[in-house]
Amino acid sequence: MGSKSILGAICLLLFLASFAKATQVEGVFNVRRYGAKADGLSDISQAILSAWKEACASATPSRLLIPKGTYATGPVKFQGPCKAPVGILVKGILKAPTDLNKFKSEDGWIVFQNIDRLTLSGGGIFDGQGASAWAQNDCAKTGKCNSLPINMRFNFITNSIVRDITSLNSKLFHINILGCKNLNLEHIIITAPENSLNTDGIHIGSSTGINIIDSVIGTGDDCVSLGPGSHDITVTKVTCGPGHGISVGSLGKYPNEEDVVGITVRNCTLTNTMNGVRIKTWPASPTGIATDMHFEDIIMNNVGNPVLLDQEYCPYNQCNLQIPSRIKISKVSFKNIQGTSASQIAVKLVCSRDEPCQNVEVGDINLRYTGKEGPAKSQCANVKPILSGKQNPPISFS
């Protein structure tokens, strides 16, 4: 090889090295560089964790990239804290193991924990492959539904954004949010069949300042469920169905639950869901508070129980209905709720006889019953709602 050829080869190598270095400096950590194969079979969890270790340790903003393709991965925990803002860009399809033994003691498949200024995006799909697991969820017999892994867990995440991702066929909940603060979820798609047990779309607990915006959720349980400790939660422009509706609760199952304060559900559409917008507490509960909860500008399409405040929530008859709930509910409004009801009782407000609901407003309700038994009806107990605007069905209370 001539001297010019050798010189040219050296220049090319130097250029490639500097290019690789520049890519690293820019903070893009591609899992392919760590051995990930897009064959849909090889477990890439170690490649993800290796890329994450470097991205999280970067002193400047960084991104972990999962390119287009189909990848298999076992449980992965993105553990913080990180030194700088970090993004996870998922463009491909991630598939969870179908073998539950792969999870051992893990109760989540993809877990994000103790991270500040996280951005998760990219249009990718998180496929929980839950169909084989749903039959193993024996809630109706035992009342316990926590034996299966959740698709995505966000634990103690702050000042962060999750957008443009899809959660598909989770084994249990799709997205669980715990101990988070200032977290936005935007343009999320959640999909599982109607008969998938306990596949809540987004469940929130012990978190503050969570916004769910412009998302489509269809699943086998609540599209959105807001548990104890939910503070300042906003759900807007969410399309729900199939599913069990958008719910606060259930509350009061365990002692020392945190209060629920500041819930707004607005501009949402529910279609063919088991329930509409609801608040549910267990009878025979410990004391607690749920206050400042508002549901407005909601469209119901063939929805069972479109407006439901239920302080006698008792699935599978595993509770004592003789003892009333001790959760004190106040400052609630249901306003501008329109559409059709699949059940004749379109508005049901059943509060606790020990702790009657206070300051419940009902305004501009127009719900038509689609059955043949007669017009839509309402049912109220232990509450005297404040009425405004039109009421269809008429609100009856003693």
C-alpha positions, -999 to 999 in steps of 0.1 A, spaced: 0 0 0 14 34 -10 21 62 15 -9 82 2 -32 52 7 -19 47 42 -23 84 50 -59 82 36 -67 52 57 -53 70 88 -74 101 81 -105 80 77 -99 62 110 -93 95 127 -125 109 112 -146 79 123 -131 81 158 -138 118 161 -174 111 148 -179 84 174 -165 107 201 -188 136 189 -218 113 191 -208 104 226 -203 140 236 -237 148 223 -250 123 248 -268 98 226 -265 63 241 -278 38 215 -285 4 230 -273 -12 197 -238 -1 207 -241 -21 238 -251 -53 221 -289 -50 217 -303 -70 188 -336 -62 171 -345 -99 165 -375 -100 189 -358 -129 208 -326 -119 224 -330 -103 259 -316 -68 257 -321 -58 293 -283 -58 300 -277 -36 270 -304 -12 282 -289 -11 317 -254 -5 304 -265 23 282 -286 38 311 -256 37 335 -236 59 312 -265 82 302 -275 87 339 -239 94 348 -235 121 321 -228 156 335 -247 171 305 -282 163 292 -282 129 275 -305 105 257 -308 67 257 -320 55 223 -338 23 215 -341 25 177 -368 11 155 -371 -27 155 -386 -54 178 -368 -62 210 -373 -87 238 -364 -76 273 -368 -89 308 -375 -65 338 -355 -33 336 -352 -6 363 -340 28 353 -326 39 386 -317 75 395 -308 100 406 -290 112 374 -265 140 371 -284 160 345 -317 159 326 -320 126 307 -342 114 279 -353 79 269 -362 78 233 -380 45 224 -387 42 187 -390 4 186 -413 -23 201 -403 -37 235 -418 -71 243 -421 -85 279 -415 -121 288 -446 -143 289 -430 -165 315 -439 -151 349 -409 -168 365 -387 -142 347 -400 -116 371 -393 -134 403 -398 -108 430 -403 -80 405 -438 -63 405 -430 -42 375 -416 -48 340 -402 -14 331 -395 7 362 -384 44 364 -372 54 399 -359 84 417 -353 105 385 -356 143 381 -362 159 347 -369 127 328 -384 127 293 -397 95 279 -409 97 243 -403 84 208 -436 67 196 -425 33 208 -446 4 221 -443 -14 254 -460 -48 248 -466 -66 281 -478 -97 263 -504 -102 291 -529 -125 274 -515 -156 289 -514 -141 324 -549 -126 327 -565 -160 335 -542 -163 365 -556 -132 382 -581 -147 407 -594 -115 422 -630 -128 423 -619 -156 446 -593 -140 468 -598 -102 465 -560 -99 458 -549 -86 425 -513 -77 429 -497 -110 418 -488 -99 382 -462 -73 370 -473 -38 360 -462 -27 325 -446 6 336 -439 19 371 -430 55 378 -417 58 414 -406 91 428 -402 108 394 -402 147 395 -405 175 369 -408 151 340 -427 144 308 -440 111 293 -454 115 258 -460 97 225 -457 61 238 -481 31 237 -487 5 264 -501 -27 250 -516 -57 267 -502 -52 302 -504 -82 326 -518 -59 354 -519 -21 354 -504 -4 324 -489 26 341 -486 31 379 -475 64 394 -463 65 430 -447 93 449 -443 115 418 -444 153 416 -450 175 385 -453 148 359 -471 153 326 -484 123 305 -493 135 270 -505 117 239 -504 83 256 -521 53 239 -532 24 262 -547 -7 247 -559 -40 261 -591 -60 254 -623 -55 275 -619 -89 292 -584 -83 305 -586 -83 342 -573 -55 364 -555 -38 335 -561 -2 348 -548 23 323 -531 49 346 -532 45 383 -520 73 406 -513 73 443 -494 95 468 -485 120 440 -489 157 434 -492 178 402 -500 150 377 -515 159 343 -529 134 319 -535 151 286 -549 142 251 -547 104 255 -566 74 243 -572 46 268 -591 13 262 -586 -15 286 -603 -40 310 -605 -19 341 -605 18 350 -591 40 322 -578 63 350 -579 55 387 -569 80 414 -560 64 447 -551 77 482 -527 106 483 -537 120 449 -533 158 450 -538 183 422 -545 158 394 -559 170 361 -573 146 334 -582 164 302 -591 154 266 -590 117 274 -609 92 253 -619 62 274 -634 29 262 -636 0 267 -630 0 304 -646 8 338 -645 46 334 -625 74 352 -625 68 389 -615 83 422 -608 53 444 -615 29 456 -608 46 490 -609 33 525 -598 -2 521 -567 2 543 -560 22 575 -540 54 574 -547 62 538 -537 96 526 -564 122 517 -575 129 482 -575 166 474 -579 185 441 -591 164 412 -603 178 378 -616 157 350 -626 178 320 -633 175 282 -633 137 282 -653 112 261 -663 78 274 -677 51 251 -692 17 260 -676 18 294 -690 0 325 -690 33 344 -686 69 336 -670 93 361 -672 80 396 -660 82 432 -660 50 452 -653 42 488 -655 10 507 -681 5 535 -667 -2 570 -637 20 562 -613 39 584 -617 77 585 -604 97 555 -611 127 534 -618 132 497 -625 168 487 -623 194 458 -632 170 430 -647 182 397 -660 165 366 -672 187 338 -677 188 300 -680 151 297 -695 131 268 -710 97 275 -718 72 247 -738 42 259 -721 43 293 -733 23 323 -737 44 355 -725 77 338 -724 97 370 -717 76 401 -708 85 437 -707 52 455 -698 49 492 -710 13 492 -685 0 468 -682 -37 474 -669 -59 445 -671 -96 449 -692 -91 481 -660 -91 502 -670 -64 527 -695 -55 554 -723 -33 540 -739 -30 574 -711 -6 585 -710 27 566 -680 43 550 -661 68 572 -646 87 542 -658 123 543 -666 135 508 -671 173 501 -668 200 474 -677 178 445 -692 189 412 -707 172 381 -713 197 354 -722 197 317 -724 159 313 -742 148 281 -750 117 261 -765 83 266 -767 59 295 -767 21 292 -783 18 327 -816 34 337 -801 49 369 -780 75 350 -771 96 381 -764 78 413 -752 96 444 -751 72 474 -732 87 503 -724 74 538 -751 77 564 -724 83 590 -706 110 569 -732 125 545 -716 142 515 -713 180 517 -714 206 489 -721 184 460 -731 204 429 -750 189 399 -755 211 369 -765 208 332 -769 170 330 -785 156 299 -784 118 298 -808 97 278 -814 60 287 -811 38 256 -831 9 271 -868 1 269 -877 2 306 -886 39 306 -868 72 309 -835 77 327 -837 81 365 -816 93 394 -809 79 429 -796 99 459 -790 89 495 -774 109 523 -767 139 502 -786 171 493 -770 182 460 -769 218 449 -787 219 415 -782 243 386 -791 244 350 -810 216 333 -814 181 349 -822 151 328 -829 129 345 -845 150 373 -825 147 405 -846 132 433 -836 133 469 -852 134 503 
